[in-house]
Amino acid sequence: MENHLVISAFISEAKPMRYTPAGLPALDMRIEHVSRMTESGQERDVKVDIKAVAIGSVAERLAGQEIGSQWRFTGFLASPRSARTVVFHVQDFQQV
């Protein structure tokens, strides 16, 4: 099985840096994707707001980026313990 997500989005919210129990930097944020896609031959506007987290050196690099800046994010999806929500774990990012 594979769990890999690549999405172009902008940073819509970033919380202050925190640290995991293991002492790693962690950045909780929200990213937003807006596009126009074709589905079943029909054009549709797509907008999605995604809860995301970055850990370690990726968190440190992302912490300095401006709200509204656009990036190409890569990572994987996971659910926090005892939750039904999905969180995008950012493993890398590049400027669009």
Rosetta constraint file for C-alpha pairs under 8 A:
AtomPair CA 3 CA 76 HARMONIC 5.53 0.50
AtomPair CA 3 CA 77 HARMONIC 6.70 0.50
AtomPair CA 4 CA 74 HARMONIC 7.29 0.50
AtomPair CA 4 CA 75 HARMONIC 5.75 0.50
AtomPair CA 4 CA 76 HARMONIC 4.79 0.50
AtomPair CA 4 CA 77 HARMONIC 7.39 0.50
AtomPair CA 5 CA 73 HARMONIC 7.93 0.50
AtomPair CA 5 CA 74 HARMONIC 5.62 0.50
AtomPair CA 5 CA 75 HARMONIC 5.40 0.50
AtomPair CA 5 CA 76 HARMONIC 5.47 0.50
AtomPair CA 5 CA 77 HARMONIC 7.34 0.50
AtomPair CA 6 CA 72 HARMONIC 6.93 0.50
AtomPair CA 6 CA 73 HARMONIC 5.64 0.50
AtomPair CA 6 CA 74 HARMONIC 4.47 0.50
AtomPair CA 6 CA 75 HARMONIC 6.72 0.50
AtomPair CA 7 CA 33 HARMONIC 7.58 0.50
AtomPair CA 7 CA 72 HARMONIC 5.65 0.50
AtomPair CA 7 CA 73 HARMONIC 5.40 0.50
AtomPair CA 7 CA 74 HARMONIC 6.68 0.50
AtomPair CA 8 CA 33 HARMONIC 6.41 0.50
AtomPair CA 8 CA 70 HARMONIC 7.16 0.50
AtomPair CA 8 CA 71 HARMONIC 5.64 0.50
AtomPair CA 8 CA 72 HARMONIC 4.27 0.50
AtomPair CA 8 CA 73 HARMONIC 6.16 0.50
AtomPair CA 8 CA 96 HARMONIC 7.46 0.50
AtomPair CA 9 CA 31 HARMONIC 5.95 0.50
AtomPair CA 9 CA 32 HARMONIC 5.17 0.50
AtomPair CA 9 CA 33 HARMONIC 4.38 0.50
AtomPair CA 9 CA 34 HARMONIC 7.28 0.50
AtomPair CA 9 CA 70 HARMONIC 5.61 0.50
AtomPair CA 9 CA 71 HARMONIC 5.65 0.50
AtomPair CA 9 CA 72 HARMONIC 6.46 0.50
AtomPair CA 9 CA 73 HARMONIC 7.36 0.50
AtomPair CA 10 CA 31 HARMONIC 5.47 0.50
AtomPair CA 10 CA 32 HARMONIC 5.39 0.50
AtomPair CA 10 CA 33 HARMONIC 6.60 0.50
AtomPair CA 10 CA 67 HARMONIC 7.57 0.50
AtomPair CA 10 CA 68 HARMONIC 5.40 0.50
AtomPair CA 10 CA 69 HARMONIC 5.31 0.50
AtomPair CA 10 CA 70 HARMONIC 4.09 0.50
AtomPair CA 10 CA 71 HARMONIC 6.00 0.50
AtomPair CA 11 CA 29 HARMONIC 7.40 0.50
AtomPair CA 11 CA 30 HARMONIC 6.20 0.50
AtomPair CA 11 CA 31 HARMONIC 4.52 0.50
AtomPair CA 11 CA 32 HARMONIC 6.48 0.50
AtomPair CA 11 CA 66 HARMONIC 7.46 0.50
AtomPair CA 11 CA 67 HARMONIC 5.19 0.50
AtomPair CA 11 CA 68 HARMONIC 5.18 0.50
AtomPair CA 11 CA 69 HARMONIC 5.89 0.50
AtomPair CA 11 CA 70 HARMONIC 6.67 0.50
AtomPair CA 11 CA 71 HARMONIC 7.95 0.50
AtomPair CA 12 CA 29 HARMONIC 7.59 0.50
AtomPair CA 12 CA 30 HARMONIC 5.55 0.50
AtomPair CA 12 CA 31 HARMONIC 5.26 0.50
AtomPair CA 12 CA 32 HARMONIC 6.19 0.50
AtomPair CA 12 CA 67 HARMONIC 5.64 0.50
AtomPair CA 12 CA 68 HARMONIC 5.78 0.50
AtomPair CA 13 CA 29 HARMONIC 5.30 0.50
AtomPair CA 13 CA 30 HARMONIC 5.03 0.50
AtomPair CA 13 CA 31 HARMONIC 6.98 0.50
AtomPair CA 13 CA 67 HARMONIC 6.33 0.50
AtomPair CA 14 CA 27 HARMONIC 7.15 0.50
AtomPair CA 14 CA 28 HARMONIC 6.11 0.50
AtomPair CA 14 CA 29 HARMONIC 4.20 0.50
AtomPair CA 14 CA 30 HARMONIC 6.52 0.50
AtomPair CA 14 CA 63 HARMONIC 7.66 0.50
AtomPair CA 14 CA 67 HARMONIC 7.37 0.50
AtomPair CA 15 CA 27 HARMONIC 6.63 0.50
AtomPair CA 15 CA 28 HARMONIC 5.63 0.50
AtomPair CA 15 CA 29 HARMONIC 5.97 0.50
AtomPair CA 16 CA 27 HARMONIC 6.94 0.50
AtomPair CA 16 CA 28 HARMONIC 7.77 0.50
AtomPair CA 17 CA 25 HARMONIC 6.63 0.50
AtomPair CA 17 CA 26 HARMONIC 5.89 0.50
AtomPair CA 17 CA 27 HARMONIC 5.12 0.50
AtomPair CA 17 CA 28 HARMONIC 7.57 0.50
AtomPair CA 17 CA 59 HARMONIC 7.90 0.50
AtomPair CA 17 CA 63 HARMONIC 7.13 0.50
AtomPair CA 18 CA 25 HARMONIC 5.84 0.50
AtomPair CA 18 CA 26 HARMONIC 5.24 0.50
AtomPair CA 18 CA 27 HARMONIC 6.41 0.50
AtomPair CA 19 CA 23 HARMONIC 5.36 0.50
AtomPair CA 19 CA 24 HARMONIC 5.26 0.50
AtomPair CA 19 CA 25 HARMONIC 4.49 0.50
AtomPair CA 19 CA 26 HARMONIC 5.44 0.50
AtomPair CA 20 CA 24 HARMONIC 5.20 0.50
AtomPair CA 20 CA 25 HARMONIC 6.45 0.50
AtomPair CA 20 CA 26 HARMONIC 6.53 0.50
AtomPair CA 24 CA 55 HARMONIC 6.69 0.50
AtomPair CA 24 CA 56 HARMONIC 5.39 0.50
AtomPair CA 25 CA 55 HARMONIC 5.77 0.50
AtomPair CA 25 CA 56 HARMONIC 5.02 0.50
AtomPair CA 25 CA 57 HARMONIC 7.52 0.50
AtomPair CA 25 CA 59 HARMONIC 6.29 0.50
AtomPair CA 25 CA 60 HARMONIC 6.88 0.50
AtomPair CA 26 CA 53 HARMONIC 6.91 0.50
AtomPair CA 26 CA 54 HARMONIC 5.66 0.50
AtomPair CA 26 CA 55 HARMONIC 4.46 0.50
AtomPair CA 26 CA 56 HARMONIC 6.32 0.50
AtomPair CA 26 CA 59 HARMONIC 5.53 0.50
AtomPair CA 26 CA 60 HARMONIC 7.87 0.50
AtomPair CA 27 CA 53 HARMONIC 5.53 0.50
AtomPair CA 27 CA 54 HARMONIC 5.22 0.50
AtomPair CA 27 CA 55 HARMONIC 6.53 0.50
AtomPair CA 27 CA 59 HARMONIC 5.26 0.50
AtomPair CA 27 CA 60 HARMONIC 7.85 0.50
AtomPair CA 27 CA 62 HARMONIC 7.77 0.50
AtomPair CA 27 CA 63 HARMONIC 6.89 0.50
AtomPair CA 28 CA 51 HARMONIC 7.70 0.50
AtomPair CA 28 CA 52 HARMONIC 6.03 0.50
AtomPair CA 28 CA 53 HARMONIC 4.57 0.50
AtomPair CA 28 CA 54 HARMONIC 6.76 0.50
AtomPair CA 29 CA 51 HARMONIC 6.15 0.50
AtomPair CA 29 CA 52 HARMONIC 5.24 0.50
AtomPair CA 29 CA 53 HARMONIC 6.04 0.50
AtomPair CA 30 CA 49 HARMONIC 6.74 0.50
AtomPair CA 30 CA 50 HARMONIC 5.51 0.50
AtomPair CA 30 CA 51 HARMONIC 4.62 0.50
AtomPair CA 30 CA 52 HARMONIC 5.54 0.50
AtomPair CA 31 CA 49 HARMONIC 5.88 0.50
AtomPair CA 31 CA 50 HARMONIC 5.29 0.50
AtomPair CA 31 CA 51 HARMONIC 6.63 0.50
AtomPair CA 31 CA 52 HARMONIC 6.87 0.50
AtomPair CA 32 CA 47 HARMONIC 7.20 0.50
AtomPair CA 32 CA 48 HARMONIC 5.70 0.50
AtomPair CA 32 CA 49 HARMONIC 4.50 0.50
AtomPair CA 32 CA 50 HARMONIC 6.19 0.50
AtomPair CA 33 CA 46 HARMONIC 7.71 0.50
AtomPair CA 33 CA 47 HARMONIC 5.59 0.50
AtomPair CA 33 CA 48 HARMONIC 5.31 0.50
AtomPair CA 33 CA 49 HARMONIC 6.59 0.50
AtomPair CA 34 CA 45 HARMONIC 7.54 0.50
AtomPair CA 34 CA 46 HARMONIC 5.60 0.50
AtomPair CA 34 CA 47 HARMONIC 4.46 0.50
AtomPair CA 34 CA 48 HARMONIC 6.71 0.50
AtomPair CA 35 CA 45 HARMONIC 5.99 0.50
AtomPair CA 35 CA 46 HARMONIC 5.20 0.50
AtomPair CA 35 CA 47 HARMONIC 6.62 0.50
AtomPair CA 36 CA 43 HARMONIC 6.71 0.50
AtomPair CA 36 CA 44 HARMONIC 5.63 0.50
AtomPair CA 36 CA 45 HARMONIC 4.50 0.50
AtomPair CA 36 CA 46 HARMONIC 5.75 0.50
AtomPair CA 37 CA 43 HARMONIC 5.66 0.50
AtomPair CA 37 CA 44 HARMONIC 5.46 0.50
AtomPair CA 37 CA 45 HARMONIC 6.40 0.50
AtomPair CA 37 CA 46 HARMONIC 6.78 0.50
AtomPair CA 38 CA 42 HARMONIC 5.30 0.50
AtomPair CA 38 CA 43 HARMONIC 4.46 0.50
AtomPair CA 38 CA 44 HARMONIC 6.20 0.50
AtomPair CA 39 CA 43 HARMONIC 6.44 0.50
AtomPair CA 39 CA 44 HARMONIC 7.27 0.50
AtomPair CA 50 CA 87 HARMONIC 7.26 0.50
AtomPair CA 50 CA 88 HARMONIC 7.05 0.50
AtomPair CA 51 CA 86 HARMONIC 7.41 0.50
AtomPair CA 51 CA 87 HARMONIC 5.31 0.50
AtomPair CA 51 CA 88 HARMONIC 6.26 0.50
AtomPair CA 52 CA 87 HARMONIC 5.29 0.50
AtomPair CA 52 CA 88 HARMONIC 4.48 0.50
AtomPair CA 52 CA 89 HARMONIC 5.78 0.50
AtomPair CA 52 CA 90 HARMONIC 6.79 0.50
AtomPair CA 53 CA 59 HARMONIC 7.86 0.50
AtomPair CA 53 CA 87 HARMONIC 7.04 0.50
AtomPair CA 53 CA 88 HARMONIC 6.34 0.50
AtomPair CA 53 CA 89 HARMONIC 5.10 0.50
AtomPair CA 53 CA 90 HARMONIC 6.07 0.50
AtomPair CA 54 CA 58 HARMONIC 5.88 0.50
AtomPair CA 54 CA 59 HARMONIC 4.68 0.50
AtomPair CA 54 CA 62 HARMONIC 7.79 0.50
AtomPair CA 54 CA 89 HARMONIC 5.89 0.50
AtomPair CA 54 CA 90 HARMONIC 5.04 0.50
AtomPair CA 54 CA 91 HARMONIC 6.78 0.50
AtomPair CA 55 CA 59 HARMONIC 4.95 0.50
AtomPair CA 55 CA 60 HARMONIC 8.00 0.50
AtomPair CA 55 CA 90 HARMONIC 7.79 0.50
AtomPair CA 55 CA 91 HARMONIC 7.91 0.50
AtomPair CA 56 CA 60 HARMONIC 6.57 0.50
AtomPair CA 57 CA 61 HARMONIC 6.21 0.50
AtomPair CA 58 CA 62 HARMONIC 6.07 0.50
AtomPair CA 58 CA 90 HARMONIC 7.61 0.50
AtomPair CA 58 CA 91 HARMONIC 6.64 0.50
AtomPair CA 58 CA 92 HARMONIC 6.47 0.50
AtomPair CA 59 CA 63 HARMONIC 5.93 0.50
AtomPair CA 60 CA 64 HARMONIC 7.24 0.50
AtomPair CA 61 CA 65 HARMONIC 7.49 0.50
AtomPair CA 65 CA 69 HARMONIC 6.98 0.50
AtomPair CA 70 CA 95 HARMONIC 6.45 0.50
AtomPair CA 70 CA 96 HARMONIC 6.11 0.50
AtomPair CA 71 CA 93 HARMONIC 6.28 0.50
AtomPair CA 71 CA 94 HARMONIC 5.54 0.50
AtomPair CA 71 CA 95 HARMONIC 4.52 0.50
AtomPair CA 71 CA 96 HARMONIC 5.05 0.50
AtomPair CA 72 CA 93 HARMONIC 5.45 0.50
AtomPair CA 72 CA 94 HARMONIC 5.21 0.50
AtomPair CA 72 CA 95 HARMONIC 6.15 0.50
AtomPair CA 72 CA 96 HARMONIC 5.91 0.50
AtomPair CA 73 CA 90 HARMONIC 6.43 0.50
AtomPair CA 73 CA 91 HARMONIC 7.69 0.50
AtomPair CA 73 CA 92 HARMONIC 6.03 0.50
AtomPair CA 73 CA 93 HARMONIC 4.43 0.50
AtomPair CA 73 CA 94 HARMONIC 6.72 0.50
AtomPair CA 74 CA 90 HARMONIC 5.83 0.50
AtomPair CA 74 CA 91 HARMONIC 5.85 0.50
AtomPair CA 74 CA 92 HARMONIC 5.37 0.50
AtomPair CA 74 CA 93 HARMONIC 6.16 0.50
AtomPair CA 75 CA 88 HARMONIC 6.78 0.50
AtomPair CA 75 CA 89 HARMONIC 5.40 0.50
AtomPair CA 75 CA 90 HARMONIC 4.54 0.50
AtomPair CA 75 CA 91 HARMONIC 4.73 0.50
AtomPair CA 75 CA 92 HARMONIC 6.74 0.50
AtomPair CA 76 CA 88 HARMONIC 5.77 0.50
AtomPair CA 76 CA 89 HARMONIC 5.31 0.50
AtomPair CA 76 CA 90 HARMONIC 6.90 0.50
AtomPair CA 76 CA 91 HARMONIC 7.74 0.50
AtomPair CA 77 CA 86 HARMONIC 6.39 0.50
AtomPair CA 77 CA 87 HARMONIC 5.68 0.50
AtomPair CA 77 CA 88 HARMONIC 4.64 0.50
AtomPair CA 77 CA 89 HARMONIC 6.04 0.50
AtomPair CA 78 CA 86 HARMONIC 5.59 0.50
AtomPair CA 78 CA 87 HARMONIC 5.41 0.50
AtomPair CA 78 CA 88 HARMONIC 6.56 0.50
AtomPair CA 78 CA 89 HARMONIC 7.22 0.50
AtomPair CA 79 CA 83 HARMONIC 6.24 0.50
AtomPair CA 79 CA 84 HARMONIC 6.37 0.50
AtomPair CA 79 CA 85 HARMONIC 5.70 0.50
AtomPair CA 79 CA 86 HARMONIC 4.71 0.50
AtomPair CA 79 CA 87 HARMONIC 5.88 0.50
AtomPair CA 80 CA 84 HARMONIC 7.66 0.50
AtomPair CA 80 CA 85 HARMONIC 7.21 0.50
AtomPair CA 80 CA 86 HARMONIC 7.34 0.50
AtomPair CA 80 CA 87 HARMONIC 7.28 0.50
